[in-house]
């Protein structure tokens, strides 16, 4: 019998992402304004996308956004909507970082 047999370990893995990364995950999720999502829907879509693709999803979304722009697609409106929804859905979570939150809400990159 091996050491530790029958021992259960509860493991919680946290991924820390910024507001801009959350926007990319929401964009990648495919959820949009026509869905009329609630804050809970936004948070669920982002959490699901993060669980499915992890940090690779953020990189993938950034690549897809760049590729869409390179092909002349206008993704700025969709990203603006995603930005507004992320600010609404995660404002409380980022309240401890007022400068970053204010810059994000003003559309400034940080």
C-alpha positions as CSV (number, residue, x, y, z in Angstrom):
1,X,0.0,0.0,0.0
2,X,1.4,3.3,-1.0
3,X,1.8,6.2,1.3
4,X,-1.2,8.6,1.2
5,X,-3.5,6.0,-0.1
6,X,-7.1,7.0,0.7
7,X,-6.2,10.6,1.4
8,X,-8.3,13.2,-0.2
9,X,-6.8,16.5,-1.0
10,X,-9.0,19.6,-1.7
11,X,-7.1,21.8,-4.1
12,X,-8.3,25.3,-5.1
13,X,-6.5,26.8,-8.1
14,X,-6.9,30.5,-8.6
15,X,-6.1,32.3,-11.8
16,X,-5.6,36.0,-11.3
17,X,-6.6,38.1,-14.3
18,X,-7.1,41.7,-14.9
19,X,-10.1,43.6,-16.3
20,X,-8.7,43.7,-19.8
21,X,-8.2,39.9,-19.8
22,X,-11.8,39.5,-18.6
23,X,-13.0,41.5,-21.6
24,X,-11.1,39.1,-23.9
25,X,-12.6,36.1,-22.2
26,X,-16.1,37.6,-22.5
27,X,-15.5,38.4,-26.2
28,X,-14.3,34.8,-26.7
29,X,-17.4,33.4,-25.0
30,X,-19.6,34.6,-27.8
31,X,-22.1,36.2,-25.5
32,X,-23.3,39.5,-26.9
33,X,-25.8,42.4,-26.4
34,X,-28.6,40.5,-28.2
35,X,-28.5,37.9,-25.5
36,X,-29.4,40.7,-23.0
37,X,-27.2,39.0,-20.3
38,X,-27.5,39.7,-16.6
39,X,-24.4,40.3,-14.4
40,X,-24.7,36.6,-13.4
41,X,-24.7,35.6,-17.1
42,X,-21.6,37.7,-17.7
43,X,-19.7,36.2,-14.7
44,X,-20.8,32.7,-15.7
45,X,-19.7,33.1,-19.3
46,X,-16.3,34.4,-18.2
47,X,-15.8,31.7,-15.6
48,X,-16.8,29.0,-18.0
49,X,-14.4,30.3,-20.7
50,X,-11.6,30.6,-18.2
51,X,-12.3,27.1,-16.9
52,X,-12.3,25.7,-20.5
53,X,-9.4,27.4,-21.9
54,X,-7.4,28.9,-19.0
55,X,-4.8,31.6,-19.7
56,X,-4.4,30.2,-23.3
57,X,-8.0,31.5,-23.9
58,X,-6.8,35.0,-23.2
59,X,-4.0,34.6,-25.7
60,X,-6.3,33.0,-28.2
61,X,-8.8,35.8,-27.8
62,X,-6.1,38.4,-28.3
63,X,-5.0,36.6,-31.5
64,X,-8.5,36.4,-32.8
65,X,-9.2,40.1,-32.2
66,X,-5.9,41.0,-34.0
67,X,-6.8,38.7,-36.9
68,X,-10.3,40.1,-37.2
69,X,-8.9,43.6,-37.3
70,X,-6.3,42.6,-39.9
71,X,-9.2,41.3,-42.1
72,X,-11.0,44.6,-41.8
73,X,-13.6,43.4,-39.3
74,X,-14.9,46.1,-36.8
75,X,-14.6,44.4,-33.4
76,X,-14.4,47.7,-31.5
77,X,-18.1,47.9,-30.9
78,X,-18.3,44.4,-29.5
79,X,-15.2,45.0,-27.4
80,X,-16.7,48.3,-26.1
81,X,-19.8,46.4,-25.1
82,X,-17.8,43.7,-23.4
83,X,-15.8,46.3,-21.6
84,X,-18.9,47.9,-20.2
85,X,-20.3,44.6,-19.1
86,X,-17.1,43.6,-17.4
87,X,-17.0,46.9,-15.5
88,X,-20.5,46.3,-14.4
89,X,-20.1,42.7,-13.5
90,X,-16.7,43.0,-11.7
91,X,-16.8,46.5,-10.2
92,X,-17.1,45.2,-6.6
93,X,-14.2,42.7,-7.1
94,X,-11.9,45.4,-8.3
95,X,-13.0,48.1,-5.7
96,X,-9.8,47.5,-3.8
97,X,-7.9,48.8,-6.8
98,X,-9.5,52.2,-7.5
99,X,-6.8,53.6,-9.8
100,X,-6.9,50.5,-12.0
101,X,-10.7,50.4,-12.0
102,X,-11.0,54.1,-12.9
103,X,-8.4,53.8,-15.7
104,X,-10.3,50.7,-17.1
105,X,-13.7,52.5,-16.9
106,X,-12.1,55.5,-18.7
107,X,-10.8,53.2,-21.4
108,X,-7.2,53.6,-20.6
109,X,-4.9,50.6,-20.8
110,X,-3.1,49.7,-17.7
